[in-house]
Amino acid sequence: MHRLIDDLLGLLRFRVGPLEQYQYPRWMPALLLTVLGLVASGGTGELGNNVLGRMLFMLMFTWLETLLFTQFITVWLRLAKWRPDGSLFGLIVLCNSLQFVEPLTSWLPDDAALGADLALSLLTIALMVNSMAVVSGVGRVRVLLGVMLFAPVAMLTLAISLQLASSMGWVTIPQDMLSAVGEVSTPADTAPAGGKGSSDL
């Protein structure tokens, strides 16, 4: 784990090594990602009083989102003629490690907490874009575009994870969040009908 800490400190200074430097034993990023999911569950109090259920939900979502993003960004960079010599999984998990700090923002006043959360999100994106660009040799603008294109996938993943967790009794979705989840998942259901109407015109 000392190696992970050293590499994270390097990323925070925007010092990125070759991709082979981030090829850790599988248990190391897996353990780190699991802990990140558990830590993130501390900020889900609005999802009910089932603490174990909220932990399971965040573990499911954190793992699913990270695996999907790893596959997505790998394909995106390969389209830019990058030939990977290792997995991006460990590096991606490392870039997301700032989630350890996020629960601490709940101690701040509402406005300050929002500002701190935004700053952490922007820093995470900056670390991700810079790291992916350096190890792949692909331009930062293209990497940033790939990260932005993944955002709708992440939102859909969250909506599906929430609905699944709710159906299993892990979480209780608040009414205002329930309507937002419905708006995210509805277009996928209505798209074929809309497409048919367009063709009839």
C-alpha positions as CSV (number, residue, x, y, z in Angstrom):
1,M,0.0,0.0,0.0
2,H,3.0,2.3,0.5
3,R,3.5,2.1,-3.2
4,L,0.0,3.3,-3.9
5,I,0.4,6.3,-1.5
6,D,3.7,7.3,-3.2
7,D,2.1,7.1,-6.7
8,L,-1.0,9.1,-5.5
9,L,1.3,11.8,-4.1
10,G,3.0,11.9,-7.5
11,L,-0.3,12.3,-9.3
12,L,-1.3,15.1,-7.0
13,R,1.9,16.9,-8.1
14,F,0.9,16.1,-11.7
15,R,3.9,13.7,-12.0
16,V,2.8,10.7,-14.0
17,G,5.0,7.7,-14.7
18,P,4.7,5.1,-17.5
19,L,1.6,2.9,-17.5
20,E,3.7,-0.1,-16.2
21,Q,4.3,1.8,-13.0
22,Y,0.6,1.4,-12.2
23,Q,0.3,-2.3,-12.8
24,Y,-0.3,-3.3,-9.2
25,P,-1.2,-6.7,-7.8
26,R,-4.9,-7.1,-8.4
27,W,-5.9,-7.1,-4.7
28,M,-4.4,-3.6,-4.1
29,P,-6.7,-1.5,-6.4
30,A,-9.6,-3.9,-5.6
31,L,-9.2,-3.2,-1.9
32,L,-8.7,0.5,-2.5
33,L,-11.8,0.7,-4.7
34,T,-13.9,-1.3,-2.1
35,V,-12.8,1.1,0.7
36,L,-13.7,4.1,-1.5
37,G,-17.2,2.7,-2.0
38,L,-17.6,2.2,1.7
39,V,-16.4,5.7,2.5
40,A,-18.7,7.2,-0.1
41,S,-21.7,5.4,1.5
42,G,-21.2,7.8,4.5
43,G,-22.7,10.6,2.4
44,T,-25.9,8.7,1.4
45,G,-28.0,9.4,4.5
46,E,-30.9,10.6,2.4
47,L,-31.3,7.0,1.1
48,G,-32.7,5.7,4.3
49,N,-31.7,4.2,7.6
50,N,-30.4,0.8,6.3
51,V,-26.7,1.4,6.8
52,L,-25.7,-2.0,5.4
53,G,-28.0,-1.5,2.4
54,R,-26.4,1.9,1.6
55,M,-23.0,0.4,1.9
56,L,-23.9,-2.4,-0.5
57,F,-25.5,0.0,-2.9
58,M,-22.3,2.2,-3.0
59,L,-20.1,-0.8,-3.4
60,M,-22.2,-2.0,-6.4
61,F,-22.3,1.5,-8.0
62,T,-18.6,2.3,-7.4
63,W,-17.4,-1.0,-8.8
64,L,-19.8,-0.9,-11.8
65,E,-19.0,2.7,-12.7
66,T,-15.2,2.1,-12.4
67,L,-15.2,-1.0,-14.5
68,L,-17.4,0.6,-17.2
69,F,-15.2,3.7,-17.3
70,T,-12.1,1.6,-17.6
71,Q,-13.5,-0.2,-20.6
72,F,-14.9,2.9,-22.2
73,I,-11.8,5.1,-21.9
74,T,-9.5,2.2,-23.0
75,V,-11.6,1.9,-26.2
76,W,-11.7,5.7,-26.6
77,L,-7.9,5.9,-26.4
78,R,-7.4,2.9,-28.7
79,L,-9.5,4.8,-31.3
80,A,-6.8,7.5,-31.1
81,K,-4.2,4.8,-32.2
82,W,-3.0,4.1,-28.6
83,R,-1.7,0.6,-28.1
84,P,-2.0,-0.3,-24.4
85,D,0.8,-2.2,-22.7
86,G,-1.2,-2.7,-19.5
87,S,-4.5,-2.1,-17.8
88,L,-5.7,1.4,-16.8
89,F,-7.7,0.1,-13.9
90,G,-5.1,0.7,-11.2
91,L,-4.4,4.3,-12.4
92,I,-8.1,5.1,-12.6
93,V,-8.7,3.9,-9.1
94,L,-5.8,5.9,-7.9
95,C,-7.1,9.1,-9.6
96,N,-10.4,8.6,-7.8
97,S,-8.8,8.3,-4.4
98,L,-9.8,11.9,-3.5
99,Q,-13.2,10.5,-2.6
100,F,-11.6,9.7,0.8
101,V,-11.7,13.5,1.5
102,E,-15.3,14.1,0.2
103,P,-17.2,13.0,3.4
104,L,-15.3,15.6,5.4
105,T,-17.0,18.3,3.4
106,S,-20.3,17.5,5.1
107,W,-18.9,19.2,8.2
108,L,-18.8,22.5,6.3
109,P,-21.7,25.0,5.9
110,D,-23.9,24.2,2.9
111,D,-22.3,26.7,0.5
112,A,-18.8,25.9,1.5
113,A,-19.5,22.1,1.2
114,L,-20.9,22.6,-2.3
115,G,-17.8,24.6,-3.2
116,A,-15.4,22.0,-1.7
117,D,-17.3,19.1,-3.5
118,L,-17.0,21.0,-6.8
119,A,-13.3,21.6,-6.3
120,L,-12.7,17.9,-5.5
121,S,-14.6,16.9,-8.6
122,L,-12.7,19.2,-10.8
123,L,-9.3,18.1,-9.3
124,T,-10.3,14.5,-9.8
125,I,-11.1,15.2,-13.5
126,A,-7.8,17.1,-13.9
127,L,-5.9,14.2,-12.4
128,M,-7.7,11.7,-14.7
129,V,-7.2,13.7,-17.9
130,N,-3.6,14.4,-17.2
131,S,-2.8,10.8,-16.2
132,M,-4.6,9.3,-19.2
133,A,-3.0,11.7,-21.6
134,V,0.6,11.1,-20.3
135,V,0.4,7.3,-20.2
136,S,-1.3,7.0,-23.6
137,G,0.3,9.9,-25.5
138,V,-3.1,11.1,-26.6
139,G,-3.9,14.8,-26.4
140,R,-5.6,16.1,-23.3
141,V,-8.5,17.7,-25.2
142,R,-9.4,14.3,-26.7
143,V,-9.1,12.6,-23.3
144,L,-11.3,15.3,-21.7
145,L,-13.8,14.7,-24.4
146,G,-13.9,11.0,-23.6
147,V,-14.4,11.7,-19.9
148,M,-17.3,14.1,-20.8
149,L,-18.9,11.5,-23.2
150,F,-18.9,9.0,-20.3
151,A,-20.9,11.3,-18.1
152,P,-24.4,10.2,-19.5
153,V,-23.3,6.5,-19.0
154,A,-22.3,7.3,-15.4
155,M,-25.8,8.9,-14.8
156,L,-27.6,5.9,-16.3
157,T,-25.5,3.6,-14.2
158,L,-26.4,5.5,-11.1
159,A,-30.1,5.4,-12.0
160,I,-30.0,1.7,-12.7
161,S,-28.1,1.0,-9.5
162,L,-30.5,3.0,-7.4
163,Q,-33.5,1.2,-8.9
164,L,-31.9,-2.2,-8.3
165,A,-30.9,-1.3,-4.8
166,S,-34.4,0.0,-4.0
167,S,-36.0,-3.2,-5.4
168,M,-33.8,-5.2,-3.1
169,G,-34.7,-3.1,-0.1
170,W,-31.2,-1.7,0.4
171,V,-32.1,2.0,0.0
172,T,-35.2,4.2,0.0
173,I,-35.2,6.7,-2.9
174,P,-36.5,10.1,-1.9
175,Q,-39.4,11.4,-4.0
176,D,-37.4,14.3,-5.6
177,M,-34.6,11.9,-6.5
178,L,-37.1,9.3,-7.7
179,S,-38.4,11.7,-10.4
180,A,-34.8,12.5,-11.5
181,V,-34.1,8.7,-11.8
182,G,-37.2,8.3,-13.8
183,E,-36.2,11.1,-16.2
184,V,-32.8,9.4,-16.8
185,S,-34.2,5.9,-17.5
186,T,-37.3,7.0,-19.5
187,P,-35.6,8.0,-22.7
188,A,-34.2,4.5,-23.2
189,D,-37.7,3.1,-23.0
190,T,-39.4,5.7,-25.2
191,A,-36.7,6.0,-27.9
192,P,-38.1,3.2,-30.2
193,A,-41.5,4.8,-30.2
194,G,-40.1,8.2,-31.0
195,G,-38.0,6.7,-33.8
196,K,-41.1,5.1,-35.3
197,G,-42.9,8.4,-35.2
198,S,-40.1,10.1,-37.0
199,S,-40.0,7.6,-39.8
200,D,-43.7,7.9,-40.3
201,L,-43.2,11.6,-41.0
